[in-house]
Amino acid sequence: MNIESVHPELRPALTKLPSMDHSTRFARALGRFGPRLLRTPPSADVAIERAKAGTLRLRVYTPRHGVSGAGLLWIHGGGLVIGAAKQDDRLCISTASRLRIPIVSVDYRLAPEAPFPAALDDAHAAWEWIGAHAHSLGIDPTRLVIGGESAGAGIAASLAHRLHDEGGTQPAAQWLFAPMLDDRTAARAELDDLDHPVWNNCANRFGWASYVGSAPGADVVPPYAVPSRRTDLTGLPPAWLYAGDIELFHDEIVAYAERLRAAGVPVGFETVTGAAHGFENWASDTILAQGLIERAQGWLADTLGIEIRKP
């Protein structure tokens, strides 16, 4: 990793991030249970409750000062093998408060113990749970968004594909932070030597292989397993995406955004210079991260016709 390529604001936080090999069970255990120990910032504006959809655990963020009628299904990141819903408390609290929308975040099953389609099925079950509880949550089902970060954003994209094909009520938008979209990136061995910060291609290869159950880059993958493999993107909901210019996923995110536009899907996209993968999470206090989140929230508010709540 060349630290000089990283935005100066992000360098202090980046140097404190642990380097873990998630192919080991010990590292995965830390990556799964560690986020559950994070301290949730206090909020007078948003209540956080736990719920269940069968055996599936959900984290529900409810604005205390009224709702706007829209809602968000959020899916956390972690390379398909680690992570927990609690790790995104800051972003979910901020978004629930500013847009006055209930948010349901899903603790989906993780690979390799639970390979595809487990995570997607869990996200789908959470979508159906929100639909069944829309009235009590104050959500108009036609104004429900799906979103996520990294692997969670990739699952969100796959869920949009599946819901499109199933028919019925469709997501109002896709909100995709640095999405993990294409297993073929992991098959490019020449990327291994670049050692991208936070998530490199060796980790990427393990994540995809664990999820799909075979070596990344195979000629055929199961439908809905890999978002970028879908050939027809027409009819999908409006999408917002961002990529850091030094992250491993940059090229696949750019390509996917371009394909969405070519298919007639309204797209908001930006590249953040000097941004390593997922910086809005692990460097959330920086001006760079706060600016990105505010712009993303602004796009979502505009798309849903919501006036952002002032502090």
C-alpha positions in Angstrom: 0.0 0.0 0.0 1.3 3.5 -0.9 0.1 5.7 1.9 0.9 8.8 -0.2 -2.0 7.8 -2.5 -4.5 8.0 0.4 -6.2 11.2 1.2 -4.4 13.0 4.1 -7.6 13.1 6.2 -7.9 9.3 6.0 -4.3 8.3 6.8 -4.5 8.4 10.6 -7.5 6.2 10.8 -6.2 3.9 8.1 -3.0 3.2 9.9 -5.0 2.1 12.9 -7.0 -0.5 11.1 -6.0 -4.1 11.9 -4.7 -6.3 9.0 -6.6 -9.7 9.2 -6.6 -12.8 7.2 -10.3 -13.7 7.1 -9.6 -17.1 5.6 -8.9 -18.2 9.2 -11.8 -18.9 11.6 -10.2 -16.8 14.3 -10.1 -13.7 12.2 -13.6 -14.3 10.9 -14.9 -14.6 14.5 -13.3 -11.3 15.4 -14.8 -9.7 12.3 -18.2 -10.9 13.2 -18.4 -10.4 16.9 -16.2 -7.3 17.2 -18.7 -5.0 15.5 -21.3 -6.1 18.0 -19.2 -4.6 20.8 -19.0 -1.1 19.2 -20.5 1.7 21.2 -23.6 3.2 19.7 -23.6 7.0 19.7 -26.4 8.3 21.8 -29.3 9.8 19.8 -32.3 11.8 21.0 -33.7 11.7 17.5 -33.7 7.9 16.7 -34.8 4.9 18.7 -33.1 1.6 18.0 -34.9 -1.7 18.6 -34.3 -5.3 17.7 -36.7 -7.5 15.8 -36.9 -10.9 14.3 -38.2 -12.3 11.0 -38.3 -16.0 11.9 -34.8 -16.7 13.0 -33.4 -13.6 11.2 -32.2 -10.8 13.4 -33.1 -7.2 12.4 -32.1 -3.8 13.7 -34.8 -1.2 13.4 -34.0 2.6 13.5 -37.2 4.7 14.1 -37.2 8.5 14.0 -38.7 10.0 17.1 -40.0 13.2 15.5 -42.3 11.9 12.8 -41.7 10.0 9.6 -41.8 11.1 5.9 -43.5 7.9 4.6 -40.3 6.5 3.0 -38.1 3.7 4.4 -34.8 2.0 3.8 -33.7 -1.7 4.0 -30.0 -1.5 4.8 -27.4 -4.3 4.3 -24.1 -4.1 6.1 -20.7 -4.9 4.5 -17.9 -7.3 5.3 -16.8 -9.0 2.1 -19.6 -11.6 2.4 -17.7 -13.3 5.3 -17.7 -10.8 8.3 -19.6 -7.9 9.7 -22.8 -7.2 11.6 -25.7 -4.7 11.4 -24.5 -2.8 14.5 -21.4 -1.6 12.6 -23.5 0.9 10.7 -25.3 2.6 13.6 -23.8 6.0 12.8 -24.9 6.1 9.2 -28.3 4.6 9.9 -29.0 7.0 12.8 -27.9 10.0 10.8 -30.0 9.0 7.8 -33.1 8.0 9.8 -32.9 11.4 11.6 -32.2 13.7 8.6 -34.6 12.1 6.2 -37.2 11.0 8.8 -37.3 7.5 7.5 -37.4 4.2 9.4 -34.5 1.9 8.6 -34.3 -1.8 9.0 -30.8 -3.4 8.9 -30.5 -7.1 8.5 -27.9 -9.4 10.2 -27.8 -11.9 7.3 -26.0 -15.2 7.3 -22.3 -15.2 6.3 -20.1 -17.4 4.1 -18.4 -19.8 3.9 -20.6 -21.4 6.5 -23.7 -20.1 4.7 -22.9 -19.7 1.0 -25.1 -18.2 -1.7 -28.1 -17.8 -1.7 -28.3 -17.5 2.1 -27.4 -13.8 2.4 -29.7 -12.9 -0.5 -32.5 -15.0 0.9 -32.1 -13.2 4.2 -32.2 -9.8 2.6 -35.3 -10.9 0.7 -36.9 -12.0 3.9 -36.1 -8.7 5.5 -37.8 -6.9 2.5 -40.9 -9.0 3.0 -40.9 -8.3 6.8 -40.8 -4.6 6.1 -43.7 -5.0 3.7 -45.7 -6.9 6.3 -45.0 -4.2 9.0 -45.1 -1.2 6.7 -48.2 0.3 8.3 -46.8 0.1 11.9 -43.5 1.5 10.7 -45.1 4.4 8.9 -43.7 3.3 5.5 -45.3 3.5 2.1 -44.1 0.3 0.4 -43.8 2.1 -2.9 -41.2 4.4 -1.3 -39.0 1.8 0.2 -35.3 1.9 -0.8 -32.7 -0.9 -0.6 -29.1 0.0 0.2 -25.9 -1.1 1.7 -22.1 -0.8 1.8 -19.5 -3.0 0.1 -20.7 -6.6 0.1 -24.0 -5.4 1.5 -24.4 -3.0 -1.4 -23.7 -5.9 -3.8 -26.4 -7.9 -2.1 -28.7 -4.9 -2.4 -28.0 -4.8 -6.2 -28.8 -8.5 -6.5 -32.0 -8.1 -4.5 -33.1 -5.3 -6.9 -32.6 -7.8 -9.8 -34.5 -10.5 -8.0 -37.4 -8.2 -7.1 -37.6 -6.9 -10.6 -37.9 -10.5 -12.0 -40.5 -11.4 -9.3 -42.7 -8.5 -10.1 -44.8 -6.8 -7.4 -43.8 -3.7 -5.5 -40.4 -2.5 -6.6 -37.7 -0.6 -4.6 -38.0 3.2 -5.1 -34.2 3.4 -5.4 -30.8 1.7 -4.8 -28.3 3.3 -2.4 -25.0 1.6 -3.0 -21.9 2.6 -1.1 -18.7 1.2 -2.7 -20.5 -1.9 -3.9 -18.8 -5.3 -4.3 -20.3 -6.3 -7.7 -18.0 -8.6 -9.8 -16.3 -11.8 -8.9 -14.2 -11.5 -12.0 -12.1 -8.9 -10.3 -11.0 -11.5 -7.8 -9.9 -13.8 -10.7 -7.3 -11.2 -11.9 -4.1 -12.4 -10.2 -2.2 -9.3 -11.4 -4.2 -7.2 -8.9 -2.8 -9.2 -6.0 0.5 -7.3 -6.0 -1.2 -3.9 -5.6 -2.3 -4.6 -2.1 -5.2 -2.2 -2.1 -5.9 -0.7 1.4 -8.6 -2.2 3.6 -9.7 -4.9 1.1 -7.2 -6.4 -1.3 -7.6 -8.9 -4.0 -6.5 -11.9 -1.9 -9.3 -11.1 0.6 -11.6 -10.5 -2.3 -10.9 -13.9 -3.8 -11.6 -15.6 -0.5 -14.9 -13.6 -0.1 -16.2 -14.5 -3.5 -15.1 -18.1 -3.4 -16.7 -18.5 0.0 -20.0 -17.0 -1.2 -20.3 -18.6 -4.7 -18.7 -21.9 -3.7 -16.3 -22.0 -6.5 -13.2 -20.2 -7.9 -14.1 -16.6 -8.9 -14.4 -15.9 -12.6 -16.1 -19.1 -13.7 -17.9 -19.0 -17.0 -21.2 -19.5 -15.3 -22.4 -18.4 -11.9 -25.9 -18.9 -10.3 -28.5 -16.2 -11.1 -28.4 -13.3 -8.7 -25.1 -14.4 -7.1 -23.0 -11.7 -8.9 -24.7 -8.4 -9.8 -22.3 -7.5 -12.6 -23.0 -10.8 -14.4 -26.6 -9.8 -15.1 -26.8 -8.9 -18.8 -30.1 -6.9 -18.8 -30.3 -4.0 -16.4 -33.3 -2.3 -17.9 -36.2 -1.5 -15.6 -34.2 -1.3 -12.4 -34.8 1.5 -9.9 -32.7 4.7 -9.8 -29.3 4.1 -8.3 -26.7 6.1 -6.4 -23.2 4.7 -6.3 -19.8 5.9 -5.3 -16.2 4.5 -5.6 -12.9 5.5 -4.1 -10.3 6.1 -6.9 -7.7 3.9 -5.1 -10.0 1.0 -4.0 -10.0 -2.4 -5.6 -13.7 -2.1 -6.7 -13.3 1.2 -8.5 -13.3 -0.2 -12.1 -16.2 -2.6 -11.6 -18.3 0.1 -9.9 -17.7 2.5 -12.7 -18.5 -0.1 -15.3 -21.7 -1.0 -13.5 -22.8 2.6 -13.3 -22.2 3.1 -17.0 -24.2 0.0 -17.8 -27.1 1.2 -15.7 -27.1 4.5 -17.5 -27.0 2.8 -20.9 -30.0 0.7 -19.8 -31.9 3.9 -19.1 -31.7 3.8 -15.3 -31.3 7.2 -13.6 -27.8 7.1 -11.9 -26.1 9.3 -9.4 -22.4 8.5 -9.3 -19.2 10.0 -7.9 -15.6 9.0 -7.5 -13.8 10.2 -4.3 -10.2 11.0 -4.8 -7.8 9.3 -2.4 -10.5 7.3 -0.8 -9.8 3.7 0.4 -12.6 1.2 0.5 -15.4 1.9 2.9 -13.9 5.1 4.4 -17.3 6.5 5.2 -17.4 3.8 7.9 -14.0 3.6 9.5 -13.2 7.3 9.0 -16.7 8.6 9.6 -15.6 11.6 11.6 -13.6 13.1 8.8 -14.8 16.0 6.6 -14.3 13.8 3.6 -16.6 11.1 4.9 -19.2 13.5 6.3 -19.4 15.3 2.9 -19.9 12.1 1.0 -22.7 11.0 3.4 -24.4 14.3 3.2 -24.3 14.3 -0.6 -25.6 10.7 -0.7 -28.4 11.6 1.7 -29.2 14.6 -0.5 -29.6 12.4 -3.5 -31.8 10.0 -1.6 -34.0 12.9 -0.3 -34.3 14.4 -3.8 -35.2 11.0 -5.3 -37.9 10.3 -2.6 -39.2 13.9 -2.5 -38.1 14.5 1.1 -37.1 17.7 2.7 -34.0 17.1 4.8 -34.5 17.7 8.5 -32.3 20.4 9.9 -30.6 19.9 13.3 
